[in-house]
């Protein structure tokens, strides 16, 4: 999606011009559109309830051929999510009309309490994410989409507001492109999106401030990454450990962002039910979030902000398959830091690969913070559904910063408890730890976090269980189905706070 910030005069002409308007600001528009807006309003067909869309054909003498409206509802209810969804509605309506390009205007008074920069970001994200369609492998060549270019203008604001709005549009485009990058990886079938393919995608991000290296099985064996290699043992696909570094000038400390990269998860010998097992292509959405985050970093997603720390991305990529060498329930593996782990359930594999990734980060980067993202447990879906992710950890400041970032991105995070009693449940009679707690305890999502806490130690840390939010949510204009690209935008807001 090509999005350009233009003066209001330029956004007042063309095949189709949309105005995003609240119920109170129905006639607020650029001067060039005033007569057309007044005429549309006089018909009584100009509906401005939230997400309502209408299009009016204009006389030949008008600057635009069609004038459209998308409602925001009452100005008191306008927020970034409404702006994002309304922009996506406008894009969908423009595609339905069949135009290649369209224009979009919004008045400063229609922003309500939303800042111009946040409004620009939300509108750009809505336009680009609303236009997204996964292109599956097909005999037929995909047709080019409609309404893939948009000129956007804010009218009625001062110069500072217009500058902030333009900057928001710019940052929103970067965030949306990164989310699309993640969605494309996450939606691919596992025979195409292999651990090797993920590693190649990471390597293509290298350049400028970003460095990338990929460890193979031999390198992982040398480091003692027995937990990750145990999961990989059943697959013919070689595992990859991906390291991405975003170097910040003068920064001497590091922050690690860790992603679970299970490109397919059969459950191993503790096999999953056949129904919907195809959805286990999405078990690498934690890795997708990290790769999307670095895609945004590569393209200037932090704007003028320079973090105080280098940003390190770590991805443990493998399949969890069934083969002659697959690990068995009851096997004991040794993680990179020496912890022994009894594999009580081979379907609790994500925490095993994350354990070694966290150990690697601690050993080589001594991070000030660790954030991990994983489609870790079905239990978090039971607890929270698909409209939010769970978060837990050992440092409230880190948790609060991520929760605030999720609120800015409209990707809500709900904090779950992580207490000493949960950590006690993870101890094993036959090793230091078991990879699941007993069924009598429940708290399956917290158990995953409790297991990881042993490898994090005292390092400030947050664990995001995105199993529900990563896919399967309710369609909402800028998300139609499949992978959501969850947490890319949250990570960007969080990084700007570092």
Secondary structure as the mmCIF struct_conf table of DSSP 4:
data_model
#
loop_
_struct_conf.conf_type_id
_struct_conf.id
_struct_conf.beg_label_comp_id
_struct_conf.beg_label_asym_id
_struct_conf.beg_label_seq_id
_struct_conf.end_label_comp_id
_struct_conf.end_label_asym_id
_struct_conf.end_label_seq_id
STRN STRN1 UNK A 2 UNK A 5
TURN_TY1_P TURN_TY1_P1 UNK A 8 UNK A 9
HELX_RH_3T_P HELX_RH_3T_P1 UNK A 10 UNK A 12
STRN STRN2 UNK A 14 UNK A 14
BEND BEND1 UNK A 15 UNK A 15
STRN STRN3 UNK A 17 UNK A 21
BEND BEND2 UNK A 23 UNK A 23
TURN_TY1_P TURN_TY1_P2 UNK A 24 UNK A 27
HELX_RH_3T_P HELX_RH_3T_P2 UNK A 31 UNK A 33
HELX_RH_AL_P HELX_RH_AL_P1 UNK A 34 UNK A 43
TURN_TY1_P TURN_TY1_P3 UNK A 44 UNK A 44
BEND BEND3 UNK A 49 UNK A 49
TURN_TY1_P TURN_TY1_P4 UNK A 50 UNK A 51
STRN STRN4 UNK A 53 UNK A 57
TURN_TY1_P TURN_TY1_P5 UNK A 60 UNK A 61
BEND BEND4 UNK A 62 UNK A 63
STRN STRN5 UNK A 64 UNK A 64
BEND BEND5 UNK A 65 UNK A 65
STRN STRN6 UNK A 66 UNK A 71
HELX_RH_3T_P HELX_RH_3T_P3 UNK A 75 UNK A 77
HELX_RH_AL_P HELX_RH_AL_P2 UNK A 80 UNK A 97
TURN_TY1_P TURN_TY1_P6 UNK A 98 UNK A 98
BEND BEND6 UNK A 100 UNK A 100
STRN STRN7 UNK A 101 UNK A 107
HELX_RH_3T_P HELX_RH_3T_P4 UNK A 108 UNK A 111
TURN_TY1_P TURN_TY1_P7 UNK A 112 UNK A 113
BEND BEND7 UNK A 114 UNK A 114
HELX_RH_AL_P HELX_RH_AL_P3 UNK A 116 UNK A 131
BEND BEND8 UNK A 139 UNK A 140
HELX_LH_PP_P HELX_LH_PP_P1 UNK A 141 UNK A 145
BEND BEND9 UNK A 146 UNK A 146
STRN STRN8 UNK A 149 UNK A 155
BEND BEND10 UNK A 156 UNK A 156
HELX_RH_AL_P HELX_RH_AL_P4 UNK A 159 UNK A 187
BEND BEND11 UNK A 188 UNK A 188
TURN_TY1_P TURN_TY1_P8 UNK A 190 UNK A 192
BEND BEND12 UNK A 193 UNK A 193
HELX_RH_AL_P HELX_RH_AL_P5 UNK A 195 UNK A 203
TURN_TY1_P TURN_TY1_P9 UNK A 204 UNK A 205
STRN STRN9 UNK A 207 UNK A 207
TURN_TY1_P TURN_TY1_P10 UNK A 208 UNK A 209
STRN STRN10 UNK A 210 UNK A 215
HELX_RH_AL_P HELX_RH_AL_P6 UNK A 217 UNK A 223
TURN_TY1_P TURN_TY1_P11 UNK A 224 UNK A 224
HELX_RH_AL_P HELX_RH_AL_P7 UNK A 226 UNK A 232
TURN_TY1_P TURN_TY1_P12 UNK A 233 UNK A 234
BEND BEND13 UNK A 236 UNK A 237
HELX_LH_PP_P HELX_LH_PP_P2 UNK A 238 UNK A 239
STRN STRN11 UNK A 240 UNK A 246
HELX_LH_PP_P HELX_LH_PP_P3 UNK A 247 UNK A 248
TURN_TY1_P TURN_TY1_P13 UNK A 249 UNK A 250
STRN STRN12 UNK A 253 UNK A 265
TURN_TY1_P TURN_TY1_P14 UNK A 268 UNK A 269
BEND BEND14 UNK A 270 UNK A 270
HELX_LH_PP_P HELX_LH_PP_P4 UNK A 271 UNK A 273
BEND BEND15 UNK A 274 UNK A 274
TURN_TY1_P TURN_TY1_P15 UNK A 275 UNK A 276
HELX_RH_3T_P HELX_RH_3T_P5 UNK A 277 UNK A 284
HELX_RH_AL_P HELX_RH_AL_P8 UNK A 285 UNK A 298
TURN_TY1_P TURN_TY1_P16 UNK A 299 UNK A 304
BEND BEND16 UNK A 308 UNK A 308
STRN STRN13 UNK A 309 UNK A 320
TURN_TY1_P TURN_TY1_P17 UNK A 324 UNK A 325
TURN_TY1_P TURN_TY1_P18 UNK A 329 UNK A 330
STRN STRN14 UNK A 332 UNK A 334
TURN_TY1_P TURN_TY1_P19 UNK A 336 UNK A 337
BEND BEND17 UNK A 338 UNK A 338
STRN STRN15 UNK A 340 UNK A 342
BEND BEND18 UNK A 344 UNK A 344
TURN_TY1_P TURN_TY1_P20 UNK A 346 UNK A 347
HELX_RH_AL_P HELX_RH_AL_P9 UNK A 350 UNK A 365
BEND BEND19 UNK A 368 UNK A 368
STRN STRN16 UNK A 369 UNK A 374
HELX_RH_AL_P HELX_RH_AL_P10 UNK A 378 UNK A 384
TURN_TY1_P TURN_TY1_P21 UNK A 385 UNK A 386
BEND BEND20 UNK A 387 UNK A 387
STRN STRN17 UNK A 389 UNK A 393
BEND BEND21 UNK A 394 UNK A 394
HELX_RH_AL_P HELX_RH_AL_P11 UNK A 396 UNK A 409
TURN_TY1_P TURN_TY1_P22 UNK A 410 UNK A 410
STRN STRN18 UNK A 413 UNK A 415
HELX_RH_AL_P HELX_RH_AL_P12 UNK A 420 UNK A 424
TURN_TY1_P TURN_TY1_P23 UNK A 425 UNK A 426
STRN STRN19 UNK A 427 UNK A 427
BEND BEND22 UNK A 429 UNK A 432
STRN STRN20 UNK A 433 UNK A 434
BEND BEND23 UNK A 435 UNK A 436
TURN_TY1_P TURN_TY1_P24 UNK A 439 UNK A 441
HELX_RH_AL_P HELX_RH_AL_P13 UNK A 444 UNK A 456
TURN_TY1_P TURN_TY1_P25 UNK A 457 UNK A 458
BEND BEND24 UNK A 459 UNK A 459
STRN STRN21 UNK A 461 UNK A 465
TURN_TY1_P TURN_TY1_P26 UNK A 467 UNK A 470
STRN STRN22 UNK A 471 UNK A 471
HELX_LH_PP_P HELX_LH_PP_P5 UNK A 473 UNK A 475
BEND BEND25 UNK A 477 UNK A 478
BEND BEND26 UNK A 481 UNK A 482
STRN STRN23 UNK A 483 UNK A 483
TURN_TY1_P TURN_TY1_P27 UNK A 486 UNK A 487
HELX_RH_AL_P HELX_RH_AL_P14 UNK A 488 UNK A 496
TURN_TY1_P TURN_TY1_P28 UNK A 497 UNK A 497
#
